[in-house]
Amino acid sequence: MSSANEDRSERIDRLQARQEGETGEPGGETMQVPVNVYEAGEALVVVAPLPGVRPEDVEVSFDGARLRIAAGMRSPAAKDYLVHEWHYGPYEREVALPDGFGGGGTATFGNGQLAIRLTRGDGSGGRIEVKPA
């Protein structure tokens, strides 16, 4: 193997090693999902990107003080990546909720985005079914 090919191979190995999770498998560590949160009238809206999962893979729950989003990892396709910078889960995120948004919620998932709408109220929380958008 030429020196240039060895250097390229070593760089790729280092990149892959940095991006492996604790299990040693690509995508092995849970990724914290970025979110956008805003108020829309009498509701709080949370939007999160979740590429590579389906609505039935996503769990959403809240307890009046915190919103929890989780999605399992889909079986990865076996590929010999040269660069592997993002994964198809697992995902997880907890978001602190402002006071007064415990009245109930809805969640839709489409085009890789989860949209959650929590209404004002003093409910105790619970699970929110995620429906296809």
Backbone torsions as a table, in degrees:
resi	resn	phi	psi	omega
1	MET	NA	137.3	-179.2
2	SER	-72.8	163.5	-179.3
3	SER	-61.9	-40.0	179.3
4	ALA	-63.0	-42.0	178.8
5	ASN	-66.5	-38.6	177.8
6	GLU	-64.5	-42.7	178.6
7	ASP	-61.6	-43.8	179.0
8	ARG	-62.6	-45.2	179.9
9	SER	-61.8	-42.0	178.5
10	GLU	-64.8	-41.2	178.8
11	ARG	-62.4	-43.9	179.5
12	ILE	-63.2	-43.5	178.3
13	ASP	-59.4	-42.5	179.7
14	ARG	-65.3	-42.2	177.7
15	LEU	-60.0	-46.9	-178.7
16	GLN	-64.8	-39.4	180.0
17	ALA	-63.1	-38.6	179.5
18	ARG	-67.6	-28.8	-173.9
19	GLN	-97.5	2.1	178.2
20	GLU	-82.0	145.8	178.6
21	GLY	-79.3	-176.2	-178.7
22	GLU	-61.2	-26.1	-179.5
23	THR	-79.2	-9.4	-177.5
24	GLY	86.1	-1.0	179.0
25	GLU	-104.1	142.4	175.2
26	PRO	-55.2	135.3	179.5
27	GLY	77.6	11.2	-175.2
28	GLY	-71.4	-23.4	-179.3
29	GLU	-96.9	148.3	179.4
30	THR	-71.8	132.1	-179.3
31	MET	-97.1	136.8	175.7
32	GLN	-79.9	124.5	-175.9
33	VAL	-80.4	131.9	172.5
34	PRO	-73.1	150.0	-179.9
35	VAL	-134.9	155.4	166.0
36	ASN	-114.7	132.2	-178.8
37	VAL	-128.7	131.3	177.8
38	TYR	-152.1	160.1	175.7
39	GLU	-93.5	138.1	176.9
40	ALA	-133.3	96.5	-177.2
41	GLY	65.1	-121.3	-178.2
42	GLU	-96.6	23.1	-178.1
43	ALA	-134.6	157.2	172.3
44	LEU	-106.4	130.1	-178.2
45	VAL	-113.7	132.0	177.4
46	VAL	-123.0	126.6	179.5
47	VAL	-122.0	132.1	-177.7
48	ALA	-138.8	135.9	175.0
49	PRO	-80.7	131.3	177.7
50	LEU	-135.8	73.9	-177.7
51	PRO	-67.1	142.8	172.2
52	GLY	83.5	8.3	176.3
53	VAL	-119.9	169.1	179.1
54	ARG	-113.1	162.6	-179.4
55	PRO	-53.3	-37.7	-178.4
56	GLU	-71.9	-11.0	177.6
57	ASP	-85.1	-13.1	-170.0
58	VAL	-100.0	134.3	174.4
59	GLU	-117.2	130.6	177.7
60	VAL	-128.2	131.4	175.9
61	SER	-146.5	159.7	176.9
62	PHE	-149.2	156.4	-178.8
63	ASP	-125.4	16.5	-178.3
64	GLY	95.0	-30.5	179.0
65	ALA	-110.8	-27.1	-176.2
66	ARG	-139.5	145.2	174.2
67	LEU	-108.9	135.1	179.7
68	ARG	-121.1	130.0	176.6
69	ILE	-119.3	131.8	176.9
70	ALA	-144.8	145.0	175.8
71	ALA	-147.8	134.4	-179.8
72	GLY	-75.4	166.4	179.6
73	MET	-87.0	131.5	172.2
74	ARG	-72.5	156.4	177.2
75	SER	-63.3	121.0	-178.7
76	PRO	-72.4	146.2	174.7
77	ALA	-76.7	134.3	-179.2
78	ALA	-70.0	115.1	179.1
79	LYS	-139.9	151.4	175.7
80	ASP	-97.5	79.3	-176.1
81	TYR	-64.9	142.7	168.8
82	LEU	-86.3	-38.2	173.9
83	VAL	-137.5	131.8	-178.0
84	HIS	-133.8	87.9	-171.5
85	GLU	-100.3	-13.3	177.3
86	TRP	-142.8	159.7	-170.6
87	HIS	-133.6	166.3	176.5
88	TYR	-95.4	58.8	177.4
89	GLY	88.3	-179.7	0.4
90	PRO	-72.1	152.5	-178.7
91	TYR	-119.1	150.4	174.2
92	GLU	-157.9	145.3	176.0
93	ARG	-160.3	138.0	170.2
94	GLU	-117.7	135.6	-178.2
95	VAL	-124.7	128.6	174.6
96	ALA	-70.4	132.3	-178.8
97	LEU	-98.5	141.8	173.5
98	PRO	-65.6	155.5	177.3
99	ASP	-57.0	142.2	172.1
100	GLY	93.7	4.3	179.9
101	PHE	-111.4	53.9	179.6
102	GLY	-116.5	18.1	-173.3
103	GLY	-78.2	-14.2	-177.6
104	GLY	139.4	172.8	-177.4
105	GLY	-159.6	164.9	173.5
106	THR	-132.9	155.9	178.7
107	ALA	-143.9	135.7	175.3
108	THR	-127.4	153.3	-179.2
109	PHE	-136.6	124.9	177.9
110	GLY	-160.1	147.5	179.2
111	ASN	52.1	36.2	177.1
112	GLY	77.9	8.4	179.5
113	GLN	-120.4	135.6	174.7
114	LEU	-100.1	129.4	176.7
115	ALA	-121.4	122.6	-178.5
116	ILE	-117.5	136.3	179.0
117	ARG	-124.2	117.2	178.3
118	LEU	-109.7	130.2	-178.6
119	THR	-92.3	161.6	177.3
120	ARG	-69.6	147.6	178.9
121	GLY	152.4	177.3	-176.9
122	ASP	-118.0	44.3	179.7
123	GLY	-75.8	172.7	-178.5
124	SER	-91.9	-4.6	179.4
125	GLY	94.6	-157.9	-179.0
126	GLY	137.2	-168.2	178.4
127	ARG	-84.1	147.0	176.2
128	ILE	-117.7	123.7	178.4
129	GLU	-71.6	132.9	178.5
130	VAL	-93.7	121.7	-178.2
131	LYS	-110.0	148.6	176.1
132	PRO	-62.3	142.5	179.5
133	ALA	-79.6	NA	NA
